Amino acid sequence: MWQKISQSLQLLSQSHCVICDVLGQGALCDVCRQSIGKPKHSCRICGQAIIGNSSDNRCKTCMQSPPAYESLYYIGAYDEVLSSLIIKAKVGKQLSAVIALRSLVDDFISTDNCDTDNHNNGYRWAEQFADYHLLPMPIPRSRLMQRGFNLPLLLAKRLSVQCHSFNYHLPIVPQHCITQPFFVKKQSKLNRQQRLKNQHYYQINHKLSHKLPKKIVIIDDVVTTGTTVGQLAKFLRGQGVQRLSVWVMARGIIGKF
C-alpha cells in the first residue's frame, strides 16, 4: 500500500500545471490558483459585481427584476485561468483540466475557507444547503453524445462527496428527471444580446415529477448573462420547487474589479 502511495505522490510531483506548465505542483499550480479572483463586493442574488457595500447588497438588475433563484455562489470570475480550464475540460477533454477544477471544488469546501463573505465560505455553504439536492445543469443529448460527459455533473458529484465528508448529505437529482431537447444552440456561439434572447426549453419526466425535491441547488460550470440558469430556475419554480440557489465554477463579471 505504501508503495502505491509513494508512486502516486511521485506522479503528482512530476505533473505540470495545465495553465502555465510549471512542474511539480499538480494540475494547477499555486500561482495560477491564487490568480483566480472575484469582486470585493457582489450582488447577494446574482453574484454580479457591485460598487461598494450596501444594506441590501443587490445589483440594480436584481432590484428591478429578480431572477427565479435566491442566491448564486461561485469560485471566481470567468477570467483567463478559469475560462482556460473550463474550455480545456469541456472542449479539449483534458483530464488534467478536470482534475484542476475538482481541486478548486475541494478548496471551496474546506474548513480553512471560513471568512465572513458568503461567496467565499464553502464550509458554511455546505451547512446552509445541507437539506438541498444538487441539480447539474441538463445538456442536450446531442451534446452529451459528442462530448461524452457533462461537466456540471462531475462538479456536482465532487461537491456532494466533499460535503458528505463533513456529514452534510446533498444528494444529486437524477439526470433523466429533467432534460433538454436533443439539440439546442450553444450559448458560447452567441453574442451577449443573442444569449439573452435564446430560449432554453426543459422537459420533465412526469413519472418522477412527484419526487422532485422542494429545495434545489443548480450546479453549472459557468454563468455569463445568467439566461440559461435563469430559465431553468423559472421552469423549476413552475414544477413546485420552493427554494432555489445556484453554484457555478465561474461567473462572468461586467466591468473591472
N, C-alpha and C positions, 0 to 999 in steps of 0.2 A: 504494500500500500504506500509506504513512504517513498518507494522508488517512483511510483506513478505521480505522486505529489511533486517530487523533485523534478520529474520530466515536465510536468505542467508548468511549474514555475520557470523552468529554463526556457520553454517555448514562449512564455509571456515576456520574459526579459529580452527575447530576441525579436519580438514583434515590432512593427513600425506603426506610428501614428497614421491613421488613414487620411488626415488632413495635411500635415506638414512633413510626414515621413521620418520624423525623428525616431531613433531606435531605443527600445528598452523600457518604454512606459506604457505599453499596452496599446489597444486600438485607438485611444485618444489620450494624447499627452497632457500634462498639467497646464502648459501654456495655452493650448487650444481650448482646454476645458474652462480655464479661468477667463478666456476672452469672450465667452458667451455672456451677453449682458441683457438687461431689461430696464425699462423706465423706473426711475426712483419712485414716481407716483403713477398709478394706473387706475383706471375705472374698475370699481369693485364688481361690476357686472360683466362687461365685455373684455376687460383687460387692456384696452387701448390706453396709450399714454395720455395723461392729463397734466396741466400746468399747476404745480403746487398741490397741497393737500387741502381738502375741504371737509366740512362736517358730513357731507353727503357722499363724497368720493364717487360721483358718477360723471361720465362724459356727457356732452351736450346731446349726442345722438340717443343715448340710453335714457336721458331725461325726457326727450320728446317722443321717442318710440322704442320702449324697452323690448328686448328680444324675449322669446318664449322660455329661455333658460334664466336661471337666477344668478349664476356666477361662472367665471371662466378662469382656470388656473393654467399656467404654462411654465415650461423650463426656462425659455429665453426668447429673445426677439429672433425673427426669421432673417438672420444676418448671414455673413459669409460661412461661418462654421456649421451652424445648424442646417442651412439650406443645402450646403455641400453634402453633409451626412445623409440627409433625407433623400436627396437625388441619387447619391451613390447606392443607398439601400433599395429604393423603390425602382429606379430605372436601371442602375448598373448591377443590381442584385449582388452587391458586395457584402459578403458575410462579415467582414471586419467593420463595415459601417453599421450593420445591425447590432453587432456586439457593442460598439461605441454608444449607440442610442440606448441600449439596455443598461449600460453602465450609468448613463445620466438618469435613468429611472431609479436605479439603486441609490444614486446620490440624493435624489429628491425625497425618497422615503428613508430618512436617516435620522437617528436621534441627535446627530450633530447639526442638523438643519432646523433649528428651533428658535428662529428670531421672531420678532413681533409682527412682521409683514406677512399677511395671509398668503400672498402669492409666492412666498419663499419658505413656506413652512410645511414640508411634506409629512412629517410625523404627525403633526396636529391635523393635517388634511386627512390622513387615514382615520384618525379618531372621529373627525367631524362627519365623514361619509361612511362610517362603519356599517350602517344599515342600508346602504345603497347597493345596486347592481351596476356592473360596468357594461356598457354597450359600445363595442367597437363600431366605428363608422362603417355602414354597409357599403360595398362597392359592387358595381355591375359584374355579372358573371363573366362577360366577355373579357373584362379587365383582369379578373381573378384568374381566368384560364391563361391569359397572356403572361401575367406576372408570376403566377404560381403561389402567391401568398398575399395576405392582407396585413400590411404593416401595423395599422391600428389594433388589429387582433393580437399581434405579437407584443405590442406595448401594453395592452390590457392584461395579457397573461402575466407579464413581468410585474406590473403594478399589483395584481392580485396576489402573486406569490410573495412579494415583498411585504405587503400589508399583512398577509397571513403570518409572517414571521414575527409580527408584533401583536398577534392574536386578534387582528381585525380581518374578518372574513368578508370579502367583497366578491361575490360570485359574478360570472360573466354570462350575459344574456346569450342564448344560443344563436349562431349565425343565421340559421334558417327561420328565425322568428320574424325578423324584419329584413326585407331585401329591396334591391333596386331593380328596375327593368334590365334586360340583357345588355343593352347598350345605352350609355349616357355620355354626353360631351364632357371631355376632360376640362376641369376648371383651369388647369395650368396652360391650356392652349388659348385661353380667352383673356382679353384685357379687363381692367377693373370694371368698366361700365358693362361689358358683356357678362361678367361674372355676377354682377348684381341682378341682371335680368334673367340669367339662366335658371330655369326651374328644374328642381330635382323631385322626382316622384318616388314615393316609398310604398311598399306593399307589405301587408301583414299577413302572416299565416293565421287564419282565423281559428284553426284548431288549437293554436297556442295563445291566442289573444287574451283569453281569460287568465293566463299565467303571467302576463306582462307585469313586471314589478311596478309599484307605485312610486318608487324613488330610483332614479337612474342618473349615472354619470356617463355622458357621451365621451368616448375616447377617440382622438384623431391625431394625426401626425402634425398637421399644420392648419392654422386658420389665417386667412388673409382678409378678405372682405367680411367674412362671417356668414355669407349667404347660405352655404351648404349646411353648416351646423345649425343655423337658424331655422332653415326649412325642416330639418329633421326634428328639431325641438318642437316646432309648431305641430308637426304630424303626431308626435308622441303625446302632446297635450290633448289632441283630439281623440287619442286612444285611451285616455283616462289616467295618464301618468301625472302625479300630483306635484312632485318635486324633481327639478332638473338642474344639473350642473354640467360643466364641460371641462375636460382636461385634455390639453394638447402639448405636444413636444415644443412647437414653435408658434409664435404669434406675430403676424405681420404688423409692424408698427408704422404709423403715419408720422413723418417728421423725424427729427433728431432727438436724442435723449442723452 
